[in-house]
Amino acid sequence: MTPVSAGASTQNDAGLTSFARKSVVAALGKDQVFDAPMVTASEDFSYYRKAAPVYFMTLGIGEGAANHNPKFTVDESALQNGVKAQVQIILDYLNK
């Protein structure tokens, strides 16, 4: 066996994480914000970290199979929270 590099890990910038968390709490309420468990998954997003600080946020969309799984389904009403969160982060960033 020859080990193959899976690429860089996705690690959130601490400052952006703190900033975004405050924005999301303001948009959705503290009870809707959680720390997602660390996972060992493949994600191209980690390469953006080479160019700028990053913040990778997950959106809780219900029970069931994870994304990229053929049995994946989503509660589309949960997407509203994702939009609210992203818009609040953007507005707060533009107004800082």
C-alpha positions as CSV (number, residue, x, y, z in Angstrom):
1,M,0.0,0.0,0.0
2,T,1.1,3.5,-0.8
3,P,-0.3,6.3,1.4
4,V,-2.2,8.9,-0.5
5,S,-2.5,12.5,0.7
6,A,-6.2,13.4,1.1
7,G,-5.4,17.1,1.0
8,A,-5.4,19.8,3.6
9,S,-7.8,19.7,6.6
10,T,-10.5,22.3,6.9
11,Q,-9.8,24.4,10.0
12,N,-11.8,27.5,10.8
13,D,-10.1,30.7,11.6
14,A,-10.8,31.5,15.3
15,G,-11.5,35.1,14.7
16,L,-14.0,34.5,11.9
17,T,-15.6,31.7,13.9
18,S,-16.2,34.0,16.8
19,F,-17.5,36.8,14.5
20,A,-19.8,34.5,12.5
21,R,-21.2,32.8,15.7
22,K,-22.3,36.2,17.0
23,S,-24.0,37.0,13.7
24,V,-25.8,33.7,13.6
25,V,-26.9,33.9,17.2
26,A,-28.3,37.4,16.4
27,A,-30.1,36.0,13.3
28,L,-31.5,32.7,14.7
29,G,-31.1,32.7,18.5
30,K,-28.6,31.0,20.7
31,D,-30.7,27.8,20.8
32,Q,-30.2,27.3,17.1
33,V,-26.4,27.5,17.2
34,F,-24.2,24.5,18.0
35,D,-20.7,23.3,17.6
36,A,-20.7,20.5,15.0
37,P,-18.6,17.5,15.8
38,M,-15.3,17.2,14.1
39,V,-15.3,14.8,11.2
40,T,-12.8,13.2,8.9
41,A,-14.4,14.0,5.6
42,S,-13.1,15.1,2.2
43,E,-13.6,18.8,1.5
44,D,-12.1,21.0,-1.1
45,F,-13.0,24.1,0.9
46,S,-9.7,23.7,2.9
47,Y,-7.7,25.0,-0.1
48,Y,-9.3,28.4,0.2
49,R,-7.4,28.7,3.5
50,K,-4.2,29.2,1.5
51,A,-5.6,32.5,0.2
52,A,-7.6,33.9,3.1
53,P,-8.9,33.0,6.6
54,V,-11.9,30.7,6.3
55,Y,-15.1,29.8,8.3
56,F,-16.9,26.6,7.3
57,M,-20.4,26.4,8.7
58,T,-22.7,23.4,8.7
59,L,-26.5,23.7,8.5
60,G,-28.7,21.3,10.4
61,I,-31.3,20.0,7.9
62,G,-32.9,17.1,9.7
63,E,-32.2,13.4,10.4
64,G,-31.1,10.9,7.8
65,A,-28.3,10.2,5.4
66,A,-25.5,12.8,5.1
67,N,-25.0,14.9,2.0
68,H,-23.3,13.2,-1.0
69,N,-25.3,10.1,-0.1
70,P,-28.0,8.9,-2.6
71,K,-30.5,8.6,0.2
72,F,-29.9,12.2,1.4
73,T,-33.0,14.3,1.8
74,V,-33.4,17.8,3.2
75,D,-36.1,19.6,5.1
76,E,-36.2,22.6,2.8
77,S,-37.7,24.8,5.4
78,A,-34.3,24.6,7.2
79,L,-32.7,26.4,4.3
80,Q,-34.4,29.6,5.4
81,N,-32.1,29.5,8.5
82,G,-29.1,29.1,6.3
83,V,-30.0,32.1,4.3
84,K,-30.8,34.2,7.4
85,A,-27.4,33.2,8.9
86,Q,-25.4,34.0,5.8
87,V,-27.1,37.3,5.2
88,Q,-26.6,38.4,8.8
89,I,-22.9,37.4,8.6
90,I,-22.5,39.5,5.4
91,L,-24.3,42.5,6.8
92,D,-22.3,42.4,10.0
93,Y,-19.1,42.1,8.1
94,L,-19.9,45.0,5.8
95,N,-20.9,47.2,8.7
96,K,-17.9,46.5,11.0
